[in-house]
Amino acid sequence: MIVGNPSKFPVLSLNNQELQVDCVKESITIQPDKSNYYIKTSFPLSQGYTISVHAYYSSTNYEPVNIIKLVGWDNESINVHIYHSKSNPLTNIEIDLHICILSTLSTKNKSLKIDGRERDYSLGLIGYILTKENLNKKLEKEVTQPKIRRSYSTLEDMPQFDDPPVPILKREGFGKEGRPIKVKANSFEVTTISKYDKFLKYNIEINPIDKVIENDIKREISDYGKNIRRRVLKEFCFKNEDWFQGVVIAYDGGSALYTTDYLGFDELDVSNPTVKEVEIKIKDIQNLDDGDSTRYKVKINRLDTVIELTQLEKYINGEEFEWDFFSDEAFNVLNALIHKVGTESESYIQSGKSSIYDKGNKKIINGGVEFWTGWFSTVRPGQGSLFINVNPTITTFYQPLNLDDFLLQYLYPKFRNLPSYFNFPVLKKINDVLRGLLVRPQHVQTANGKPVQTERRIRKLLNTKQVASFKYKPRTDSSETFPLEEYFKNQIEEYLKNKDQSRKPTKLFVQILSDDDTQIAWPIEFCKIIEGQRYINKNLTGRQRGEIILAAKMRPYVNEKETIKGAQEILQLQNDPTNIGMEVMPNLTKVDARIIESTGIKYAGYTMKPVNGQWNLKDVKFIESGERLEFWHVVIFEQSNWMPKSEAINFIKSLARQCELQGMKIAKVTENMPAIHYLQYRGPDSVKQAYIDAEKRLNKPPQMILFIIPGEKSPINTELYEIIKRVMDTYIGCLSQCVSLDSKRNFCNPQYCANLAMKMNIKLGGVNSTLPEDKLRLPNGEEVLFLGASTTHPKDKYGSSICAVAGSLDNQAGRFVTKYQDQERSGKEEILKIDKMIIEILKEYCDHQRKKETSRKVKHCFFHRALLCTVMVLANPSLRDCSGLNFPRLRKHALSSGKVTSLTSQRSFLQSSVNVIIREFSQ
């Protein structure tokens, strides 16, 4: 049985055999004068059952902070009390209640068993237990008929528990096989959490006065905003020191401030919490017009929320605790506290919630980018204890350059000098990188001649037409506007002369986001990029990624040394930087582990295993060749001087020879087969044209097109690869294989050709290898069908997502069929028409069985999707009809192999995804 997620909630055991889950879904409307709601279960309840309730707000993005308690029950209904705070009242809002009822099939087993623990644990750990005390035989029957899905809340017509259980594969020798060893985890155990039992929560709003934050900026700006708010809060605490005496505060730069006691301004005898508003000035952040210090308004008031750290200790120890505690706010408090030392130091900068980077430890890479080293750290629950996970990390930042110097580096080597204008594709690419970037003007001065210390965000780089029509309005109180180029002409020349730069002005301007009705644009020469701004990873080139990967590689002892340095020197975890009495072990946590023998892979003639963790596949023969490759085509998206035709022919011959050596059927390479065609990449239409040309040359559709594309260091490598796969797989429906052209010419290497041959043979329907087992079946001998699915999202926000579903055709999972489709990009890991794709796979599966003249019947399907492994027994009537086989009804269970990022989502996983059928997961 799995309750929750093992990475965060260690209640995992296969020994809880006698437990059963039923789910009820009820939609209710919150009434302002009503707190108790009655839900009918439609099946009898009994003393000893465990009830958990989760609210889902389907029509709003409101984060639920309300408390739901069970206050009574009778034979066939329950009474729940919904409490919501005065600061966040909910009225006339429809919510869905997901109610999970945990019952036992045995009168003996009424507890949870946890692996690695000797004692059992109360079922009250996961909800409310029905007892005599909360039994109410006169319970009011103001009940509406709920939407009930017996055992599973997401699929209709689910089977009852009298169906035979699904057999689950058991790993032999679990916990006993292999050589036992001790491994070090990059975590430090917390032996004492806090000397304080609770934290109070305050709402804090910090906003600049007379400024408007524009909504059309897509860049992640939270790091800058959070750093500014931390500075404002520090000044706020200094100015109102008497409010914070003897109080420890935790703040992560957002809208929540946590304190160990009431702040000095709080009047506790007043029913409504006191609201305080204070104006704060930050001297070194100035206004653009007059150079005065920027003013911020701080508004603070206490909320009803109290974070009980004693509940956290019970949660960690696996003891019974209040179900209402299922919130991640306790971890928010502790995470803010452990990063306090790093964020207050001038030598470091915090980026995101959990990473601190060293300003003095950075390295410049090409393209106007530099990477900084730092440490990722976060508080996490573990088996019987709390841990602080620390890990060295690297990320990329913009170099603090003048904007013209940055663009020169970013566009090199395509542009060695900046032109006066760019065509639309290049301009769009530049604006994707510049939009929202913070710059400081180099030409704006105060009345006494000192530079104004202010930052502004770039809206976009203007094109030539926009520059010509732009009316520059430098001040809010000015009614006069100026032609942009004329206004700055003399200033640019004078500025470059003072800088001893011989280059000519570029006539390139960036429009600046303004806080009022001013129209501002500055020459790129006058803009200096502010230090410490994250560079978007999706804009990195292959060469940049390669440099980062090379720098991130560490030997284990170096990684351990850096991890300890981050914990002891930067975060200073052993010195109680939180000021709450937290005690942390100085050494890495040691964990018991076992080294298990590697799995063998069966090829034609023999079974091979890796040597020292490495596979050498250049001499292996495939088990079965796919379709004979006769009609194919080669397209080279590179100039002929970089990839001469003679070199391309030698590569094709080497590849064909390697394919033959490994047992793949392929026609002899001749002068015209395959034909080699050079093309210049101009977007998706270039790929479509390549297919049209291949079809004309062959007088028939090609079996496969081999694309030779620029290497990973090329700025178009990733984009071109994604376009080829999207167009060929979803738009045209033709097999494709990409070969990356690098400076070392590794594609001529036999090992490279062997790896390429494996991909080509699989795509042509061949079987490269299988597992050593003759047949993959369940323990009871029943056949299994394997399905896998994945979704790839394009970098271009206007592009389509590519969805793929693969299914096995034999009982060795060696031969697969794959279906593709494109869908509108949503950013979600979902496949909208997966049922249609599975039906197509099942049809091909049945056709394959008929061709093999086998009577193989499959009742069970193992479906793997990203980080969630789901076991399905095929059921949908349309699936049964298409296959012609006797499939039983569909059952679906969720096995947690992924990461649940918060206790809130874990609670949802437990309560609304508890289509985990406990009895059927038992052995």
SEKOL-558340 format. One record per residue (C-alpha): residue in three letters; x, y, z. Coordinates in steps of 0.001 Angstrom, whole numbers, plus 500000, padded with zeros to 6 digits. Layout:
SEKOL-558340
ALAXYZ
...
//
This chain:
SEKOL-558340
MET500000500000500000
ILE501159503523499266
VAL499853506431501301
GLY501146509741499995
ASN504557509988498377
PRO507544508075499748
SER509900511004499099
LYS507966513114501586
PHE505646510898503588
PRO507240507634504733
VAL504105505533505179
LEU504950502891502583
SER504384499180502961
LEU503259496205500951
ASN502013494600504150
ASN498808496604504581
GLN496741493921502913
GLU493389494366504591
LEU492754498016503762
GLN490266499346501214
VAL489619502866499884
ASP486283504238498673
CYS485891507716497240
VAL482942510121497285
LYS482757513396495417
GLU480279516100496428
SER479894519646495070
ILE478638522212497578
THR478165525979497644
ILE479678527771500632
GLN476994529782502474
PRO477936532827504599
ASP475797531695507573
LYS476524527981507371
SER479545526005508539
ASN478305522396508714
TYR477568520350505599
TYR476111516832505365
ILE477236514296502767
LYS475547510977502069
THR477882508045501358
SER475350505599499771
PHE477005502669501552
PRO477066501902505264
LEU479743503347507539
SER481102501602510568
GLN483074502442513657
GLY486806502270512979
TYR486625503621509415
THR488989506533508620
ILE487695509641506803
SER489769512307505031
VAL488311515300503197
HIS489975517565500636
ALA488450520702499073
TYR489105521627495467
TYR488213525080494115
SER487601524401490436
SER486551527924489453
THR489289529940491101
ASN493034529995491578
TYR492532530658495300
GLU495042528690497380
PRO493009526751499970
VAL493945527612503546
ASN490602526564505032
ILE490224523849507620
ILE487803520951507137
LYS486954518819510166
LEU484724515815510708
VAL482250516625513480
GLY479801513731513261
TRP478641510610511431
ASP475916508016511331
ASN475270504831509381
GLU475251506405505903
SER476339510054506100
ILE478956512343507591
ASN478882515908508934
VAL481892518139508103
HIS482655521602509459
ILE484339524030507039
TYR486170526879508716
HIS487565529801506725
SER489425532782508116
LYS487950536246508372
SER490768537619506236
ASN489933535177503420
PRO486174534596503611
LEU484584532273501079
THR480941532872500258
ASN478780531688497373
ILE481717529755495920
GLU481200526234494637
ILE483800523736495799
ASP484297520033495242
LEU484765517848498304
HIS486799514714497670
ILE486118512304500534
CYS488218509190500962
ILE486936506433503254
LEU489547503966504447
SER488077500723505761
THR489541497454506957
LEU488538494025505697
SER489784492464508906
THR488896493207512507
LYS492448492427513554
ASN494380494828511357
LYS493416498403512205
SER496772500104511877
LEU499347501167509298
LYS502583499277508836
ILE505640501290507806
ASP508666499656506248
GLY511709499806508507
ARG509613500428511631
GLU508910497763514233
ARG505737499266515638
ASP502416499952513881
TYR500849503386513493
SER497328504630513997
LEU495066505187510996
GLY494449508619512524
LEU497759509569510939
ILE495957510152507647
GLY492472511309508682
TYR489636511181511221
ILE488680507835512750
LEU484950507149513218
THR484435506543516941
LYS481587506330519451
GLU482426509870520556
ASN481715511397517128
LEU478790509077516328
ASN475508510976516047
LYS472459508800515336
LYS470248511903515070
LEU472435513448512398
GLU470468515950510346
LYS469623514621506858
GLU470072517793504876
VAL471864515778502279
THR471965515763498509
GLN472861512685496520
PRO476610512876495850
LYS478511511871492759
ILE479927508496493793
ARG482569506481492040
ARG483164503378493999
SER486855502884494808
TYR488062505267492053
SER487122508906491641
THR488320509535488087
LEU486952506715485872
GLU483388505654485321
ASP482000502150485773
MET484800501044488037
PRO484906497422489295
GLN483965496489492841
PHE486376494860495244
ASP484950491414494570
ASP486920491439491285
PRO490081489332491340
PRO493121491342492447
VAL495665492569489941
PRO498873490570490383
ILE501840492833491031
LEU505380491865490089
LYS507485491285493171
ARG511188492051493075
GLU513040488979494253
GLY515625489472496975
PHE514294492892497911
GLY516567494366500592
LYS518816491305500564
GLU520422491039497116
GLY523724492731496358
ARG526739493807498333
PRO525862496043501316
ILE527646499404501491
LYS527309502799503142
VAL526721505824500918
LYS526785509502501815
ALA523746511597500984
ASN524057515334500401
SER521876516013503429
PHE522505517105506999
GLU520277515746509757
VAL518442518244511963
THR518547516927515523
THR516623519850517076
ILE514167521826514962
SER513377524841517124
LYS513066526092520677
TYR509852527842519592
ASP506622525861519353
LYS504909528062516800
PHE505201530916514300
LEU502630533611513612
LYS501914534719510055
TYR501694538337508931
ASN500666539637505540
ILE503154542217504257
GLU502809544330501106
ILE505812546300499847
ASN505164548464496794
PRO506921551475495284
ILE504920554683495578
ASP503638556186492300
LYS504915553315490179
VAL503012550908487949
ILE504256547384487286
GLU503451546433483705
ASN501782543084483097
ASP503142542244479668
ILE506648541331480853
LYS507153537571480604
ARG510660537468482076
GLU511015535974485556
ILE511451539115487645
SER510845537662491095
ASP514543537543492082
TYR514999541288491634
GLY511693542126493291
LYS512395539838496251
ASN515862541308496782
ILE514407544836496785
ARG511679543814499246
ARG514286542259501559
ARG516195545542501574
VAL513005547490502284
LEU512093545110505135
LYS515587545479506633
GLU515187549277506618
PHE511644548871507951
CYS512884546768510903
PHE515661549280511638
LYS513240552221511567
ASN510710550432513813
GLU513150548550516001
ASP510840548523519036
TRP508256546447517113
PHE510731543614516547
GLN512515543399519904
GLY512964539780520992
VAL511206538493517864
VAL512749536194515232
ILE511376536796511750
ALA511405534603508638
TYR510932536255505246
ASP511561534946501742
GLY510808538143499825
GLY507140537414499160
SER503917538514500850
ALA504235536388504015
LEU506238537327507102
TYR506562534748509886
THR507378535732513476
THR507983533882516753
ASP505803536367518669
TYR503378539239518206
LEU504939542416516791
GLY505007545492518987
PHE502202547369517239
ASP499656544530517629
GLU496750545345519936
LEU495735541908521141
ASP492492542998522812
VAL491045544193519506
SER489044541628517532
ASN490411542811514192
PRO494219542702513810
THR495974546063513606
VAL497033547230510140
LYS500136549414509940
GLU501329551431506938
VAL504824552917506874
GLU506763554787504188
ILE510378553729503626
LYS513085555349501461
ILE515963553468499844
LYS518722555996499219
ASP520716554191496531
ILE517644553537494360
GLN516670556861492783
ASN513848558233490648
LEU514626558918487022
ASP513246562467486861
ASP514706564151489936
GLY517213561689491388
ASP515381561548494720
SER515357558322496735
THR512643555853495751
ARG509845555615498299
TYR508109552359499244
LYS504894551832501151
VAL504932548932503614
LYS501567547601504780
ILE501549544864507430
ASN498842543043509371
ARG498570539754511267
LEU496577536820509851
ASP494775534063511748
THR497227531412510613
VAL499481529815513239
ILE502221527389512162
GLU502643524719514830
LEU506173523291514752
THR505150520640517294
GLN502899519198514576
LEU505898519107512259
GLU507818517002514786
LYS504889514575515097
TYR504663514396511325
ILE508370513596511006
ASN508248510974513753
GLY505252509234512213
GLU503063509946515233
GLU499403510901515172
PHE498955514590514480
GLU496233517041513466
TRP495095516376509901
ASP494703520128509368
PHE498492520478509564
PHE498851519241505982
SER500411522468504703
ASP503920523308503583
GLU504073526621505487
ALA506245525124508230
PHE508808524287505559
ASN508460527790504080
VAL509402529193507500
LEU512435526945507923
ASN513634527454504331
ALA513491531229504727
LEU515469530970507971
ILE518295528738506665
HIS518929531159503767
LYS519019534200506019
VAL522817534435506330
GLY523378534093502590
THR520767536669501598
GLU522022539275504083
SER525608539084502812
GLU526777541453500071
SER528922538653498629
TYR525975536447497672
ILE522680536682495850
GLN519636534476496234
SER517937533275493065
GLY514688531396493294
LYS513485529998496600
SER516385527719497404
SER519627528757495668
ILE522383531159496781
TYR525151532148494349
ASP528631533519495011
LYS529239536846493245
GLY532987536296493416
ASN533005532817491879
LYS531928533199488277
LYS533269532473484824
ILE532599534205481523
ILE531387532069478624
ASN530690533221475097
GLY527576535113474010
GLY527542537769476747
VAL526773535178479409
GLU528576534127482581
PHE527883531325485006
TRP528016531578488784
THR528551528731491214
GLY526438528428494316
TRP524501526084496565
PHE520984524748496434
SER519558524063499901
THR516148523134501224
VAL514550521580504304
ARG513031518171503638
PRO511323515527505758
GLY512905512090505866
GLN512557508754507584
GLY512095509674511238
SER513967512972511020
LEU514225516330509303
PHE517089516989506873
ILE518652519974505123
ASN519561519041501577
VAL522592520955500234
ASN524025520603496752
PRO526507522609494640
THR524811524216491664
ILE525629526369488644
THR523420528768486715
THR523827531473484087
PHE523598535254484410
TYR523900538167482013
GLN527313539774481999
PRO527089543341483409
LEU528076544904480074
ASN527014547931478138
LEU524131546841475913
ASP526050547402472666
ASP528912545196473911
PHE526433542508474968
LEU524753542453471550
LEU528133542180469828
GLN528981539109471901
TYR525483537646471636
LEU525375537891467831
TYR528984536850467197
PRO530089535366464798
LYS527090536091462562
PHE527616539834463126
ARG531135541141463755
ASN529868544735463814
LEU526458545959464831
PRO524383547173461863
SER521901550035461999
TYR518957547654461653
PHE518049543945461854
ASN515633541861459829
PHE512528540540461559
PRO513785537025462583
VAL516967538423464149
LEU515065541285465804
LYS512582538821467303
LYS515416536668468627
ILE517126539715470202
ASN513900540901471843
ASP513315537464473360
VAL516634537941475175
LEU516280541647476032
ARG512619541869477044
GLY512351542750480735
LEU516128543109481204
LEU517141545666483828
VAL519544548378482659
ARG521020551501484285
PRO521268554701482175
GLN524791556066481756
HIS523729559509480532
VAL521151560650483140
GLN522525562820485936
THR521200564552489023
ALA521237568348489509
ASN524722568177491037
GLY526100566204488070
LYS526198562751489644
PRO524854559705487778
VAL521312558727488734
GLN521259555316490439
THR518125553916488889
GLU517116550818486967
ARG514626550451484174
ARG513373547458482221
ILE513683547124478470
ARG510442546696476545
LYS512000545968473158
LEU514652546895470632
LEU513060549271468127
ASN513194548649464392
THR514116551398461916
LYS510528552453461251
GLN509745552671464962
VAL512861554776465607
ALA511868557228462868
SER508334557682464232
PHE509173557621467945
LYS508398560820469847
TYR510725561068472831
LYS509146562598475957
PRO511878562664478608
ARG509860564057481545
THR506348563597482864
ASP505797567313483400
SER506960568160479863
SER504549568556476951
GLU507364568748474388
THR508490565683472412
PHE511586565190470255
PRO512598563033467296
LEU514538560185468873
GLU517611559997466648
GLU518060563781466515
TYR517722564176470296
PHE520580561775471091
LYS522890562280468092
ASN525356564670469713
GLN525152562962473091
ILE526139559573471651
GLU529129560979469781
GLU530308562841472871
TYR529818559770475068
LEU531829557502472767
LYS534551560130472492
ASN534877560319476277
LYS535097556529476430
ASP537943556545473854
GLN535927554329471538
SER536466554671467827
ARG533300552837466800
LYS530484554759465158
PRO527031555172466764
THR524746552252465859
LYS521429554127465632
LEU519917551281467677
PHE517492552204470468
VAL515624550262473130
GLN512225551352474385
ILE512088551517478169
LEU509139550534480313
SER507906553720481987
ASP505844554136485142
ASP503710556929483716
ASP502808558426480359
THR506386559281479384
GLN507717557831476147
ILE511288556767476800
ALA513846555141474516
TRP517595555108475027
PRO520516554394472701
ILE522005550974473405
GLU525344552679474089
PHE523823554388477152
CYS522439551223478784
LYS524430549181481328
ILE523093545727482266
ILE522536545331486025
GLU524551542530487630
GLY522866539395488988
GLN520091538822486422
ARG519390535214485485
TYR519854534284481841
ILE517005532156480505
ASN518282528604480041
LYS516233527927476931
ASN518231530636475105
LEU521554528882475725
THR523373527505472688
GLY524850524021472533
ARG528339525424473034
GLN527269527340476142
ARG525576524248477563
GLY528730522252476889
GLU530881524717478838
ILE528450524652481770
ILE528310520849481845
LEU532094520681481744
ALA532367523111484671
ALA529673521302486661
LYS531434517939486520
MET532916517078489913
ARG534560514031491343
PRO532696512661494367
TYR535226513900496915
VAL535129517406495364
ASN531333517387495434
GLU531401516356499090
LYS533901519103499912
GLU531779521756498168
THR528605520498499837
ILE530149520760503300
LYS531537524202502436
GLY528057525393501469
ALA526561524066504703
GLN529268525253507105
GLU530769528405505571
ILE527922529894503524
LEU524722528812505264
GLN526543528330508614
LEU524061525642509581
GLN526083524478512585
ASN526049528005514107
ASP522245528283514390
PRO521900531054511782
THR518135530859512243
ASN518295532062515880
ILE515584529543516789
GLY517841526949518427
MET518092524680515384
GLU520804522026515768
VAL522267520383512659
MET524748517528512355
PRO528110518658510879
ASN528638515639508586
LEU526797514221505607
THR524143511631506405
LYS525158508030505780
VAL522599505674504276
ASP522562501890503919
ALA522649500757500289
ARG523403497712498147
ILE525300497291494892
ILE523183495079492631
GLU524556493226489632
SER523894494891486274
THR521114493557484071
GLY522259491784480935
ILE521022492659477434
LYS520397489927474880
TYR521576490470471299
ALA521698487975468447
GLY523898485105469597
TYR524837486191473103
THR523998488215476195
MET526293491085477139
LYS526786493154480268
PRO528438496555480757
VAL532124496686481685
ASN532869499286484354
GLY529524500884483609
GLN530193501228479865
TRP528571499521476872
ASN530422498838473631
LEU527835498016470984
LYS529754498412467740
ASP530256494655467227
VAL526823493417468342
LYS524251492023465919
PHE520597492950466075
ILE518088490247466933
GLU515932491120463945
SER516284493627461128
GLY513534496067460360
GLU512225496865456898
ARG514963496779454267
LEU516206500322453687
GLU516246500935449937
PHE514728504331449206
TRP516210507044451380
HIS517570510545451036
VAL520260512736452638
VAL519709516452453329
ILE522581518638454539
PHE521643521901456273
GLU525199523201456122
GLN527459524928453623
SER529438522648451312
ASN532773524066452538
TRP531923522834456066
MET530657519461454839
PRO532098518638451394
LYS530139516158449312
SER533068513717449209
GLU533143513611453018
ALA529383513135453123
ILE529630510166450718
ASN532365508538452837
PHE530189508950455920
ILE527150507393454209
LYS529245504423453073
SER530660503930456584
LEU527168504092458052
ALA525758501574455556
ARG528690499224456171
GLN528150499396459942
CYS524411498739459482
GLU525227495564457505
LEU527747494402460118
GLN525088494665462808
GLY522519492702460816
MET520359495494459432
LYS519064495055455888
ILE520151497972453722
ALA520638498425449965
LYS524130499003448622
VAL525175502650448477
THR525473503835444871
GLU526200507127443170
ASN522523508150443208
MET521201506194446181
PRO520886507846448517
ALA520905511245446816
ILE522619514075448715
HIS520977517484448707
TYR522275520753450240
LEU519685523178451651
GLN519750526474453525
TYR517574526462456618
ARG514799529057456501
GLY512305527682458988
PRO509770524803458874
ASP509134525267455151
SER512731524189454461
VAL512039520780456031
LYS508809520390454064
GLN510662521299450870
ALA513327518698451657
TYR510651515996451758
ILE509078517211448497
ASP512488517151446766
ALA513195513638448064
GLU509836512378446818
LYS510490513852443348
ARG513976512352443085
LEU512794508883444188
ASN509440508987442364
LYS507921507622445563
PRO507715508556449233
PRO511100508000450937
GLN511385505413453687
MET513661507699455678
ILE515467511029455360
LEU518873511498456989
PHE519444515129458030
ILE522991516382458621
ILE522696519540460731
PRO525162522023462298
GLY526810520888465545
GLU525704521658469076
LYS527821524798469182
SER525711526303466403
PRO522965528669467633
ILE520392526992465358
ASN521213523392466330
THR518433522907468891
GLU515825524861466934
LEU516566522985463698
TYR516427519585465390
GLU513072520357467008
ILE511618521638463734
ILE512765518539461824
LYS511214516185464367
ARG507980518124464620
VAL507458518445460862
MET508588514922459905
ASP506818513106462755
THR503522514985462956
TYR503011516970459738
ILE504462514625457079
GLY504676511239458800
CYS508044510140457452
LEU510955508579459354
SER513879510905460021
GLN517345510620461520
CYS519493513615462495
VAL523296513669462495
SER525027516539464267
LEU528091517931462485
ASP530848518774464974
SER534384520082464485
LYS535971516753465530
ARG534059514831462862
ASN532983512202465401
PHE530222511030463052
CYS532846509056461095
ASN533693507015464197
PRO532536503330464035
GLN531056503597467532
TYR529002506616466434
CYS527818504780463324
ALA526889501759465483
ASN524713503917467742
LEU523145505500464660
ALA522422502080463158
MET520563501042466330
LYS518258504054466070
MET517610503492462361
ASN516830499784462785
ILE514346500470465587
LYS512602503131463488
LEU512306500690460591
GLY510531498184462829
GLY513458495998463846
VAL514376494496467193
ASN517827495435468428
SER517856493641471771
THR515700492105474477
LEU515997491291478135
PRO517439487862478975
GLU514020486518479990
ASP512288484560477240
LYS508907486097478022
LEU507790488986480172
ARG504691487883482044
LEU502971488373485353
PRO503604485798488089
ASN500370483996487203
GLY501518483589483579
GLU499228486217482041
GLU500549488328479152
VAL501366492036479519
LEU501261494937477077
PHE503697497810477739
LEU502739501395476947
GLY504807504547477346
ALA503952508194476713
SER505780511501476615
THR505126515133475742
THR507695517575474330
HIS507004521304474443
PRO508610523712471937
LYS510662526686473026
ASP508608528922470760
LYS505461529901472673
TYR503496529802469414
GLY504619526271468527
SER502769523019469094
SER503543520344471650
ILE504487516898470321
CYS502904513895472018
ALA504145510343471574
VAL502743507017472750
ALA504649503755472221
GLY503322500218472690
SER504976496796472670
LEU504058494230470024
ASP505643491129471557
ASN506064489533474966
GLN509709490572475249
ALA509096494314474892
GLY511559494271472006
ARG509320495447469153
PHE507327498629469533
VAL504939500768467540
THR504853504545468074
LYS502122507102467440
TYR502633510861467304
GLN500330513845467386
ASP500711517564467842
GLN498459519611470073
GLU498150523203471190
ARG500860524060473646
SER499536524266477200
GLY502717523692479236
LYS500979520801480989
GLU502183517228480948
GLU499034515884479328
ILE498008514174476095
LEU494536515266475073
LYS493712512437472660
ILE495648509622474251
ASP492643507269473981
LYS492671507611470194
MET496419506942470060
ILE496096503857472293
ILE493297502531470075
GLU495573502848467025
ILE498353501008468878
LEU495959498224469914
LYS494826497785466310
GLU498419497390465166
TYR499084495056468071
CYS496187492814467015
ASP497249492914463350
HIS500757491895464384
GLN499407488943466399
ARG497298487769463457
LYS500309487931461124
LYS502297485875463616
GLU499331483490463808
THR499420483545467578
SER496514483485469977
ARG498240485673472531
LYS495629487363474720
VAL496571490309476847
LYS494558491319479894
HIS497067493601481597
CYS498811496747480479
PHE501690498514482219
PHE501539502197481361
HIS504563504394482124
ARG504208508153481851
ALA507095510442482814
LEU507443510296486623
LEU504151508511487237
CYS503912504778486710
THR500368503529486309
VAL499209499931486101
MET496132499512483917
VAL493860496607483103
LEU492300497469479742
ALA488631498272480018
ASN487278501034477833
PRO484592499498475592
SER486005501261472512
LEU489415499741473269
ARG487893496270473646
ASP485906496562470436
CYS488892497704468363
SER491098494892469544
GLY488722491998469090
LEU490123490518472280
ASN488348489847475525
PHE489708492655477700
PRO488222493060481177
ARG487232496465482469
LEU489819499182482893
ARG491347499536486334
LYS493984502105487117
HIS496320502401490063
ALA498913505081490781
LEU502372504056491928
SER504364507017493150
SER507708507154491422
GLY507733510884490904
LYS508238513934493039
VAL505435515686494905
THR506695519211495440
SER504720520158498515
LEU502678518721501322
THR499642520448499844
SER500025518612496555
GLN500838515462498527
ARG497557515830500362
SER495752516174497040
PHE497644513134495795
LEU496496511158498822
GLN492889512288498880
SER491825512869495288
SER494246510451493636
VAL493630507669496077
ASN492433505588493266
VAL495239503641494910
ILE493458500375495610
ILE495155499241498747
ARG494085495625498755
GLU495157495152495162
PHE498640496516495789
SER499233493840498435
GLN501222490740497769
//
